[in-house]
Amino acid sequence: MNIVRRVSYVFLWIVPFLSFVVVGVRALRVPGVYQAVGVAYFAAIAIAAWTVSAEAIRADVQGRRLLGLAGTLLVTPFALVALLWVGLGGPWQANAAENQMRYLVLIVMATAIAGGFVVLREALSEAGERFYATLGFAAIMLSSPLYLIWNTFAFGAFFGKEHAGEVPAAIVSLGDTFDVLLLLRAF
C-alpha cells in the first residue's frame, strides 16, 4: 500500500472525531469562513475516500465493488456534515432555520447509512459471513426507521418554530414518545 493510501486511511479514521471539532466550534460560523472550511473539509474527505476506494469501485469482481459502494455510503454522512455543518454547534446554539437544515441532513445521513449497511451485509454474505451479517442487518432494519421517524418529527418541530414562532402543540405533546423512539434506536 502506498503512502497516499495510508494517509487517506488514517484521515478517514480521524474524520468522525474531527467532525465533532469542526461542527462544535460555533466561532467558525462566520459568513464566508464556514463555507470555505466546509468546502475544504468536504474536498479532503472526497479525495481520501476516492483514493482508498477507487480500485475497488473499478474492480470487475462484484464483492469488491459492493465493498466500495458500502464504504461510499458510509462515508457520505461525514461529507455532508463537512459541507453543511461547519460551526453549527449544538441544537441549543443554532437557530430554527439551522436546526431545520440539521434534521434534513440527518434524514439523508440515516438513509445513506442504512443503505451502506445493507450493501455491506450483501458483501459479507457473498464472502461467506452469514451470522454477523444477519445480526447487523436486523439491527439496522430496526434502528434506521426509528431514527428516520425521530428526525422527521424534529424537522417538523423546527419547521413549525421557524414559520409559526413556536413548536406546534401536537409535536410538543409527543416529545416524551419521541425520546423513547430515540432510546430504542440506540439498542
Salt bridges, closest charged atoms under 4 A:
GLU55 OE1 - ARG5 NH1 3.54
GLU55 OE2 - ARG64 NH2 3.63
GLU98 OE1 - ARG26 NH1 3.23
GLU98 OE2 - ARG29 NE 3.40
